[in-house]
Amino acid sequence: MGEAEGSAGDRYSPLKGGHAMFTNRVFRWAVLAVVVVGCALVVRVLAEEADKKPVRTEPLVLCMYNVSDIAVDRQDHPLTATAFPVIEVENRQSPTVILPDPPPRPYAPAEIELIAIIQRTVNNQSDSGVAAWSDAGGAAAIEYMSPVLIITQTPAAHKRIEELLARYRQHLHSRPMVTVRAAWVQVEADKARKLLAGQPGGDPMVVSPAVLEEAAVKTVAQGHVQCRDGQTVHLLSGEYQVYMDAVTPVVSDGAVGIEPKTQCLFIGAALQVEPVLSPDGQSATLDLYSYVVDLREMRSKPLPDFAQVKGVAQPMKIDLELPSVLVHTFATTAKVPLGKPVLIGGMTQPGAEKGKILCLVLEVTAAK
């Protein structure tokens, strides 16, 4: 019994090596913990790498899609300086536009919008059979070279792209054609109230041909244009008035001459309009800009006598021409019924015939 107790005492006594056994036990547990944590980290890294690896069971295929009908159909034609015809008058290559053009609306070209739509709609986040696009670090690519889209993608992705383009074309070509008829009319002031009052029980802006005729209307300018629903287009009709607005003296000993500088002024009417049909097809919302310039008179401005230039004895009198113009312009957004003439705007003409009002009457129709 004494030996047994002594053995037990030796096993746990610090004096006989018990601390070494305790240290070995802690070491073994520490090594085991390190191994377990290391294995967990390895498994986690492998899982993350597996998630990062793109799933692609199909090879990439290059296909080309003709999208000329889509790109051309979305083009707008706003009223800008380039819309005015260019004529050549004594080295002047462009006409004078009195008022600034309406601010152009920023928009991306149709092909850029189409590429963005395809990349947002057909992607590997929503379909594992689609390869990642090059913009996201993948191997798939899409480029535009008029008139085709050049796309490198999986067969599954190409199928989705074909379906997307087919549905887009179906919607695009189902948009009705819209015809806008415009007339700038001059109305007697005492009869203009009939135009403003409209028909009893109807829209106060709607006018009938009978009311226009009764109001002693004089048509100043008119025209019509056909466009797609939601397309921006313009009308422009008029003439140019050429005049001399400056001279440059050309002198030598005992002689003097002049070099005239001419300018041309646009006189007429212009309209920018964007019609957007309502879902029920009964009305249209018009975003429009009206621009009318009327020449009232050409005023003369005498220049100083050139007789004192370098001893020239013969006097030379030159008169410049300064145009006096009347400008009517307004921009607005209006909702109008289809198939009915509508009074959009009217204004008096300062300096013109007494009691005259210039009004813009529009009629919008639509047909598929």
VENSULSUL-V420867 format. One record per pair of residues at least 12 apart in sequence whose ideal C-beta (glycine too) atoms are under 10 Angstrom apart, sorted by the first residue. I is the first residue (numbers start at 0). J is the second residue. Records with the same first field share a line. If there is no record, write none. Layout:
I = J + J
This chain:
53 = 123 + 127 + 129 + 130 + 131 + 136 + 137 + 138
54 = 123 + 127 + 128 + 129 + 130
55 = 123 + 127 + 128 + 129 + 130 + 131 + 137 + 138 + 139 + 153 + 155
56 = 127 + 128 + 153 + 155
57 = 128 + 129 + 130 + 152 + 153 + 154 + 155 + 156 + 157
58 = 130 + 153 + 154
59 = 130 + 137 + 138 + 139 + 140 + 150 + 151 + 152 + 153 + 154 + 156 + 157
60 = 150 + 151 + 152 + 153 + 154 + 156 + 157
61 = 140 + 149 + 150 + 151 + 152 + 157
62 = 147 + 148 + 149 + 150 + 151 + 152 + 154 + 156 + 157 + 160 + 161
63 = 144 + 146 + 147 + 148 + 149 + 150
64 = 113 + 117 + 141 + 143 + 146 + 147 + 148 + 149 + 150 + 157 + 160 + 161 + 164
65 = 146 + 147 + 148 + 164
66 = 109 + 110 + 113 + 114 + 143 + 145 + 146 + 147 + 148 + 164 + 167 + 168
67 = 110 + 145 + 146 + 147
68 = 146 + 168 + 171 + 172
69 = 109 + 110 + 112 + 113 + 146 + 148 + 164 + 167 + 168 + 171 + 172
70 = 108 + 109 + 110 + 111 + 112 + 113 + 143 + 145 + 146 + 148
71 = 109 + 146
72 = 109 + 168 + 171 + 172 + 174 + 227 + 230
73 = 106 + 108 + 109 + 110 + 112 + 113 + 171 + 227 + 229 + 230
74 = 108 + 109 + 227 + 230 + 231 + 232
75 = 103 + 104 + 106 + 109 + 226 + 227 + 229 + 230 + 231 + 232 + 233 + 271 + 273
76 = 224 + 226 + 230 + 231 + 232 + 233 + 271
77 = 100 + 101 + 102 + 103 + 104 + 231 + 232 + 233 + 271 + 273 + 288
78 = 100 + 101 + 103 + 231 + 232 + 233 + 234 + 235 + 269 + 270 + 271 + 272 + 288 + 289 + 290
79 = 96 + 100 + 101 + 102 + 103 + 233 + 271
80 = 93 + 94 + 96 + 99 + 100
81 = 93 + 100
82 = 96 + 100 + 233 + 234 + 235 + 269 + 271
83 = 95 + 96 + 100 + 235 + 237 + 239 + 265 + 267 + 269
84 = 235 + 237 + 239 + 265
86 = 239 + 241 + 263
87 = 263
88 = 239 + 241 + 242 + 260 + 261 + 262 + 263
89 = 241 + 243 + 258 + 259 + 260 + 261 + 262 + 263
90 = 260 + 261
91 = 241 + 244 + 260 + 261 + 262 + 263
93 = 262 + 263
94 = 237 + 239 + 240 + 241 + 262 + 263 + 264 + 265 + 266
95 = 239 + 240 + 242 + 244 + 262 + 263 + 264 + 265 + 292 + 322 + 324
96 = 264 + 265 + 269 + 290 + 292
97 = 264 + 265 + 266 + 290 + 292 + 322 + 324 + 326 + 328
98 = 290 + 292 + 326 + 328
99 = 328
100 = 269 + 271 + 288 + 290
101 = 233 + 269 + 271 + 286 + 287 + 288 + 290 + 328 + 330
102 = 288 + 330
103 = 231
104 = 231 + 273 + 286
106 = 231
108 = 143
109 = 143
110 = 142 + 143 + 144 + 145 + 146 + 147 + 148
111 = 143
113 = 141 + 143 + 148 + 163 + 164 + 167
114 = 132 + 134 + 141 + 142 + 143 + 148 + 150
115 = 134 + 141
116 = 163 + 164 + 167
117 = 132 + 141 + 148 + 150 + 152 + 156 + 159 + 160 + 163 + 164 + 167
118 = 132 + 133 + 134 + 135 + 139 + 141
119 = 132
120 = 159 + 160 + 162 + 163
121 = 139 + 141 + 150 + 152 + 153 + 155 + 156 + 157 + 158 + 159 + 160 + 162 + 163
122 = 135 + 137 + 139 + 156 + 159
123 = 135 + 137 + 139 + 153 + 156
125 = 159
126 = 153 + 155 + 156 + 159
127 = 155
128 = 152 + 153 + 154 + 155 + 156 + 158 + 159
129 = 152 + 153 + 155 + 156 + 157 + 159 + 160
130 = 151 + 152 + 153 + 155 + 156
132 = 150 + 151 + 152 + 156
133 = 151
137 = 152
138 = 151 + 152 + 153
139 = 151 + 152 + 153 + 156
140 = 152
141 = 160
148 = 160 + 164
171 = 227
172 = 227 + 367
173 = 228 + 367
174 = 227 + 228 + 229 + 230 + 276 + 365 + 367
175 = 227 + 228 + 276 + 280 + 364 + 365 + 366 + 367
176 = 225 + 226 + 227 + 228 + 230 + 364 + 365 + 366 + 367
177 = 224 + 225 + 226 + 227 + 228 + 229 + 230 + 232 + 272 + 273 + 274 + 275 + 276 + 283 + 285 + 337 + 363 + 364 + 365 + 366
178 = 223 + 224 + 225 + 226 + 274 + 362 + 363 + 364 + 365 + 366
179 = 222 + 223 + 224 + 225 + 226 + 232 + 234 + 270 + 272 + 273 + 274 + 283 + 285 + 287 + 335 + 361 + 362 + 363 + 364
180 = 221 + 222 + 223 + 224 + 234 + 340 + 360 + 361 + 362 + 363 + 364
181 = 220 + 221 + 222 + 223 + 224 + 234 + 236 + 268 + 270 + 272 + 287 + 289 + 343 + 359 + 360 + 361 + 362 + 363
182 = 211 + 216 + 218 + 219 + 220 + 221 + 222 + 223 + 268 + 340 + 358 + 359 + 360 + 361 + 362
183 = 217 + 218 + 219 + 220 + 221 + 222 + 236 + 267 + 268 + 270 + 289 + 291 + 327 + 344 + 345 + 357 + 358 + 359 + 360
184 = 206 + 211 + 214 + 215 + 216 + 217 + 218 + 219 + 220 + 221 + 342 + 345 + 356 + 357 + 358 + 359 + 360
185 = 215 + 216 + 217 + 218 + 219 + 348 + 351 + 352 + 355 + 356 + 357 + 358
186 = 211 + 214 + 215 + 216 + 217 + 342 + 345 + 354 + 355 + 356 + 357 + 358 + 360
187 = 214 + 215 + 216 + 217 + 352 + 354 + 355 + 356
188 = 347 + 352 + 353 + 354 + 355 + 356
189 = 214 + 215 + 354
190 = 210 + 213 + 214 + 215 + 216 + 354 + 356
191 = 214 + 215 + 216 + 342 + 345 + 347 + 354 + 355 + 356 + 358
192 = 214
193 = 206 + 207 + 209 + 210 + 211 + 213 + 214
194 = 206 + 207 + 210 + 211 + 213 + 214 + 216 + 340 + 342 + 345 + 356 + 358 + 360
195 = 342 + 345 + 356 + 358
196 = 210
197 = 210 + 341 + 342
198 = 210 + 339
201 = 336 + 339
202 = 282 + 334 + 335 + 336 + 339 + 341 + 342
203 = 342
204 = 333 + 334 + 335 + 336 + 339 + 340 + 341 + 342 + 343 + 344 + 360 + 361
205 = 335 + 336 + 339 + 340 + 341 + 342 + 362
206 = 339 + 340 + 341 + 342 + 358 + 360 + 362
207 = 339 + 340
208 = 340 + 362
210 = 340 + 342
211 = 340 + 342 + 358 + 360
214 = 356 + 358
216 = 358 + 360
217 = 355 + 357
218 = 360
219 = 267 + 268 + 291 + 293 + 327 + 357 + 358 + 359
220 = 234 + 235 + 236 + 237 + 267 + 268 + 269 + 270 + 291 + 357 + 359
221 = 234 + 236 + 268 + 360
222 = 234 + 235 + 236 + 268 + 269 + 270
223 = 361 + 362 + 364
224 = 270 + 272 + 274
225 = 364 + 366
226 = 272 + 273 + 274
227 = 274
228 = 273 + 274 + 275 + 276 + 280 + 283 + 365 + 367
229 = 273 + 274 + 275 + 276 + 284
230 = 272 + 273 + 274 + 275
231 = 271 + 272 + 273 + 274 + 286 + 287 + 288
232 = 270 + 271 + 272 + 273 + 274
233 = 269 + 270 + 271 + 272 + 273 + 287 + 288 + 290
234 = 268 + 269 + 270 + 271 + 272 + 289
235 = 265 + 267 + 268 + 269 + 270 + 271 + 290
236 = 267 + 268 + 269 + 270
237 = 264 + 265 + 266 + 267 + 268 + 269 + 290 + 291 + 292 + 293
238 = 263 + 264 + 265 + 266 + 267 + 294
239 = 262 + 263 + 264 + 265 + 266 + 267
240 = 262 + 263 + 264 + 265 + 266 + 292 + 294 + 297 + 320 + 322 + 324
241 = 261 + 262 + 263 + 264 + 320
242 = 261 + 262 + 263 + 264 + 294 + 297 + 319 + 320 + 321 + 322
243 = 257 + 259 + 260 + 261 + 262 + 317 + 318 + 319 + 320 + 321
244 = 259 + 260 + 261 + 262 + 263 + 264 + 300 + 319 + 320 + 321 + 322
245 = 257 + 258 + 259 + 260 + 261 + 262 + 302 + 319
246 = 258 + 259 + 260 + 302 + 305 + 317 + 319
247 = 259 + 260
248 = 302 + 305 + 308 + 309 + 311 + 315 + 317
250 = 305 + 308 + 309 + 310 + 311
251 = 308 + 309 + 311
252 = 309 + 310 + 311
253 = 309 + 310 + 311 + 312 + 313
254 = 308 + 309 + 311 + 313
255 = 305 + 306 + 307 + 308 + 309 + 310 + 311 + 313 + 314 + 315
256 = 305 + 315
257 = 302 + 305 + 315 + 317
259 = 317 + 319
260 = 319
261 = 320
262 = 320 + 322
264 = 292 + 294 + 297 + 322 + 324
265 = 290 + 292 + 294 + 324
266 = 291 + 292 + 293 + 294 + 322 + 324
267 = 290 + 291 + 292 + 293 + 294
268 = 289 + 290 + 291 + 292 + 293 + 327 + 357 + 359
269 = 288 + 289 + 290 + 291 + 292 + 328
270 = 287 + 288 + 289 + 290 + 291 + 343 + 359 + 361
271 = 286 + 287 + 288 + 289 + 290 + 330
272 = 285 + 286 + 287 + 288 + 289 + 343 + 361 + 363
273 = 285 + 286 + 287 + 288 + 332
274 = 286 + 287 + 335 + 337 + 361 + 363 + 364 + 365
275 = 332 + 334
276 = 337 + 363 + 365
277 = 334 + 336 + 337
280 = 337 + 365 + 367
281 = 336 + 337 + 338 + 365
282 = 334 + 335 + 336 + 337 + 339 + 363 + 365
283 = 333 + 334 + 335 + 336 + 337 + 341 + 361 + 363 + 364 + 365
284 = 332 + 333 + 334 + 335 + 363
285 = 331 + 332 + 333 + 334 + 335 + 341 + 343 + 361 + 363
286 = 330 + 331 + 332 + 333
287 = 329 + 330 + 331 + 332 + 333 + 343 + 344 + 359 + 361
288 = 328 + 329 + 330 + 331
289 = 327 + 328 + 329 + 330 + 331 + 343 + 344 + 346 + 357 + 359 + 361
290 = 326 + 327 + 328 + 329 + 330
291 = 325 + 326 + 327 + 328 + 329 + 346 + 348 + 357 + 359
292 = 322 + 324 + 325 + 326 + 327 + 328
293 = 323 + 324 + 325 + 326 + 327 + 348 + 350 + 351 + 357
294 = 322 + 323 + 324 + 325
295 = 322 + 323 + 324 + 325 + 348 + 349 + 350 + 351
296 = 321 + 322 + 323 + 324 + 350
297 = 320 + 321 + 322 + 323
298 = 318 + 319 + 320 + 321 + 322 + 323
299 = 318 + 319 + 320 + 321
300 = 317 + 318 + 319 + 320 + 321
301 = 316 + 317 + 318 + 319
302 = 315 + 316 + 317 + 318 + 319
303 = 315 + 316 + 317
304 = 316 + 317
305 = 317
323 = 350
325 = 348 + 349 + 350 + 351 + 357
327 = 344 + 345 + 346 + 347 + 348 + 357 + 358 + 359
328 = 344 + 346
329 = 343 + 344 + 345 + 346 + 359
330 = 344
331 = 343 + 344 + 359
333 = 361
335 = 361 + 362 + 363
336 = 362 + 363
337 = 362 + 363 + 364 + 365
338 = 362 + 363 + 364 + 365
339 = 361 + 362 + 363 + 364
340 = 360 + 361 + 362 + 363
341 = 359 + 360 + 361 + 362 + 363
342 = 358 + 359 + 360 + 361
343 = 358 + 359 + 360 + 361
344 = 357 + 358 + 359 + 360 + 361
345 = 357 + 358 + 359 + 360
346 = 358 + 359
